[in-house]
Amino acid sequence: MLKLRIEDDEGQETIVPIIRDEITIGRQEGNTIRLTERNVSRRHAKLVREGDELWLEEISARYGTLKNGQKLAEKRTAFRVEDQFQIGDYSLTLQTDAPVRKPEPDTGFAAEQTAIKPLSDGPRRAQEGTEVLPAMPAKLVIISSNFAGQEFPLARKEMLIGRGEDCDIIIDHRSVSQRHAKIIRESGTVYQIVDLNSKNGIRIGGEKYTSTYIKRGDVVELGHVKFRFVEPGENYVFTPSSVDDEETQYVATPQKSSKAPLFIVAALVVIALIGGAAVMLTGDDKGSDTSSDTTEPAVATTTTTEPDAAQQDEPAATTTGNDKIAQGISRAKEQLDSGDVEKAIGILEGLEYADPDPKEKEQISALLLEAKNERPFQDTYRSIEGALGRDEYIAVLKQLPTLPEHTLFGKLAKKNEFETKAREGVVTSAKSMMADNQSKEATEALKELLEVSPGYAPAQDLLEEMAAKSAAVKVASKQTSSKSSKSNTKSSKPSKPKITKEEAKALHKSANSKMFSGDNSGAISDCKKALDGGITDCYRVMGIAYKKEGNTSSACRNFKRALKYSPSMANGIRRQIDELGCEE
């Protein structure tokens, strides 16, 4: 199998198996491979497999792509094993199956939370002296939901799992995607599971993975359905042994001879609501097992046993099935009120499998309808929230009318005072511009604010204040000009320029030094003087200094001016503009 090795500028490696005919690469969410550095375009490139050939094709690569150190001459080029591609800070190389390595010390499946989950090295377990018979292949055993106990032998090298009819293992559960995952047997007892861009993903031991190896005893979660991985030759019997309010626990016990009695704890399965997991409700049955399951062989259960001390001392559970459903509905309401629509839907869909009574079904259906009706407004709310965080106040004010006030997210936006914060943000930015002698920009910002928020008093007051100051400055300027004219008639000496070219260059050099030493205010001051001598690179220097001070609006204005005066440095300046999220 071909694999893509991705290495960042810090040496962190990630391995991604190439199991699709098309893989998209870029910075934004939704790409098959997401590279999060700013020098990667939102939709940068894609890998296309055609027969035995693999191609890399640029989509919208603003920052370009290098192949073996050279910029691509064409948008589409062949990608072979010996080639190395550079996308931003990432190096991409193609490799075949990696050699088997010894397992690292067991640290569990927890992996660093990055955009791409690293592929674990193991486990690789030697089976010396053990013969794995074809009649006993590895298998997946469902340990949750109403499918609990069903077994699926992994008899082929690759097996597709999902809800679709073309899958090798069909799981008819709404939380499972049509083509959810693939299990690949690499060699011997080494198995790898790969997510096929499913809606709810893959979790191993609670951690989410794009692809990883699975080992004996691992609990694999596909949506809300849990499986226990049983390796070849392992003796395992599914037995629901205890019920926990948070999650059902299962015990793997070795198979006994047919003469030994099999004791079944007579309890139904309870699945708690963890991040949208289903709640399966039970009662307690003391005595014999009254449940019937046609998939299990008949077992004699006439043997009488005495409960141990721990069982005698343990108090009986008092929470009823109705209480569990009521708690689930309450949690779903809390998630919905907080704006987490997807989690609320997950909880409610799980409750549909929990045998609710007619009244509870009505409550669940009503909440599900409300949550699904809110879905279209969730993205708008998040977009507005993101724009506010980037100080894009006008964008916030333009988007808010698209969020109806009667919706959940409309109410949340009002509760969080998005409109007030955006208006105040524009006024504050305008005052900052005035302090930087940028009256024209301040005036434009205030006028734009009044276009989307007519009659906003603080903006009108500030505009009037600026107009009054401007008029006073003009009067003073005329008086000064008149005096200067009279003085000039008396003097025959021409006036000297404010600053010479050499002085301006010295100030520019000083500004650069101060910026690198952390004196951002000094750098800004020197550059403002150097501009009088025609040193236009100072716009770029001032942009960087303002950015370091956290003054986003001033930084954006100076970087935009720098684009006009320093075209040779356009790529670096545009990167700064992208990082700040400046409005075009």
Secondary structure, DSSP 8 states (H G I E B T S, - for coil): --EEEEE-TT--EEEEE--SSEEEEESSTT-SEE--STTS-TT-EEEEEETTEEEEEESS-TT--EETTEE-SSSEEE--TT-EEEETTEEEEEE-S-----------S-----SS-----------TT----TTS--EEEE-SGGGTT-EEE--SSEEEEESSTT-SEE---TTS-TT-EEEEEEETTEEEEEE-S-SS-EEETTEEESEEEE-TT-EEEETTEEEEEE-TT---EEEEEE--SS--EEEEE----TTS------B------SSS-------B--SS-----TTS------------HHHHHS------HHHHHHHHHHHHHHHHHTT-HHHHHHHHHHHTTS---HHHHHHHHHHHHHHHHHHHHHHHHHHHHHHHHTT-HHHHHHHGGGS-TTSHHHHHHHHTTHHHHHHHHHHHHHHHHHHTT-HHHHHHHHHHHHHHSTT-HHHHHHHHHHHHHHHHHHHHHHHHHHHHHHHHHH--S----SS-HHHHHHHHHHHHHHHHTT-HHHHHHHHHHHHTTT-TTHHHHHHHHHHHHT-HHHHHHHHHHHHHH-GGGHHHHHHHHHHHT---
